[in-house]
């Protein structure tokens, strides 16, 4: 239940990042390269919420945060290199986004 509340908090305008897409020339091609880019646009509140969420509950954030990640990294515009790298093969964008989310969670958990 608490994670559902955090998911709602993460989606409020006060905690959402103002995400502008990266130009195609700056799209990351690996999950490792994507993590610092996502961290750079996250607010302190977002970082706290994600860090304190159990990893298995990250799919709760695939709404707004997942959309922000897709938009930022060009996943919704054809960054097939990152999609393939995230899943080790072509996969649906939402699966690749979840892999990036998990890697961001791992970075915050350290």
C-alpha positions as CSV (number, residue, x, y, z in Angstrom):
1,X,0.0,0.0,0.0
2,X,2.8,2.4,0.9
3,X,4.4,1.9,-2.5
4,X,1.1,2.8,-4.2
5,X,1.0,6.1,-2.2
6,X,4.6,6.8,-3.3
7,X,3.7,6.1,-6.9
8,X,1.0,8.7,-6.7
9,X,3.4,11.1,-5.0
10,X,5.9,10.6,-7.7
11,X,3.3,11.6,-10.3
12,X,2.4,14.9,-8.8
13,X,3.5,18.1,-10.6
14,X,5.6,19.1,-7.6
15,X,7.8,16.0,-7.8
16,X,7.9,15.3,-11.6
17,X,10.9,16.4,-13.4
18,X,10.7,18.8,-16.3
19,X,12.0,16.3,-18.9
20,X,13.1,17.5,-22.3
21,X,14.2,14.8,-24.7
22,X,17.9,14.5,-25.5
23,X,18.9,15.2,-29.1
24,X,19.3,12.0,-31.1
25,X,23.1,12.6,-31.2
26,X,23.1,12.3,-27.4
27,X,21.0,9.2,-27.0
28,X,22.6,6.6,-24.7
29,X,23.2,3.2,-26.3
30,X,23.6,1.3,-23.0
31,X,21.8,1.1,-19.7
32,X,24.9,2.1,-17.9
33,X,25.1,5.3,-20.0
34,X,21.4,6.0,-19.4
35,X,21.5,5.9,-15.6
36,X,23.4,9.2,-15.0
37,X,21.2,10.9,-17.5
38,X,18.0,9.8,-15.7
39,X,19.5,10.7,-12.3
40,X,20.4,14.2,-13.6
41,X,16.7,15.0,-14.2
42,X,15.3,13.5,-11.0
43,X,14.3,15.7,-8.1
44,X,15.6,14.9,-4.6
45,X,12.0,13.8,-3.7
46,X,12.0,11.4,-6.7
47,X,15.3,10.0,-5.7
48,X,14.1,9.4,-2.1
49,X,10.9,7.7,-3.2
50,X,12.6,5.4,-5.8
51,X,15.4,4.5,-3.4
52,X,13.0,3.5,-0.7
53,X,10.7,1.5,-2.9
54,X,11.3,-2.3,-3.0
55,X,12.7,-3.1,-6.4
56,X,9.9,-5.5,-7.2
57,X,7.5,-2.5,-6.9
58,X,9.2,-0.4,-9.6
59,X,6.5,-1.3,-12.2
60,X,4.2,0.9,-10.2
61,X,6.2,3.8,-11.6
62,X,5.9,2.9,-15.3
63,X,3.2,5.5,-15.7
64,X,4.6,9.0,-15.5
65,X,8.3,8.2,-14.5
66,X,8.5,5.5,-17.2
67,X,7.1,7.9,-19.7
68,X,9.6,10.6,-18.7
69,X,12.4,8.1,-19.1
70,X,11.2,7.0,-22.6
71,X,10.9,10.6,-23.6
72,X,14.3,11.7,-22.2
73,X,16.2,8.8,-23.7
74,X,14.5,8.6,-27.1
75,X,13.0,5.2,-26.5
76,X,9.7,6.6,-27.8
77,X,11.4,8.0,-30.8
78,X,13.4,5.1,-32.1
79,X,16.4,4.6,-29.8
80,X,16.5,0.9,-30.7
81,X,20.2,0.5,-29.6
82,X,19.2,1.2,-26.0
83,X,16.1,-1.0,-26.3
84,X,18.3,-3.9,-27.6
85,X,21.0,-3.3,-25.0
86,X,18.5,-3.2,-22.1
87,X,16.9,-6.5,-23.0
88,X,19.9,-8.2,-24.7
89,X,17.6,-8.5,-27.8
90,X,14.8,-6.4,-29.3
91,X,11.9,-6.1,-26.8
92,X,8.9,-3.9,-26.1
93,X,9.8,-0.3,-25.0
94,X,8.1,-0.7,-21.6
95,X,10.4,-3.7,-20.8
96,X,13.5,-1.7,-21.8
97,X,12.3,1.2,-19.7
98,X,11.8,-1.1,-16.7
99,X,15.4,-2.3,-17.1
100,X,16.6,1.4,-17.0
101,X,14.4,2.0,-14.0
102,X,15.9,-1.0,-12.2
103,X,19.4,0.2,-13.0
104,X,18.6,3.7,-11.6
105,X,17.2,2.0,-8.5
106,X,20.4,0.0,-8.2
107,X,22.5,3.2,-8.4
108,X,20.4,4.9,-5.8
109,X,20.5,1.9,-3.5
110,X,24.3,2.1,-3.2
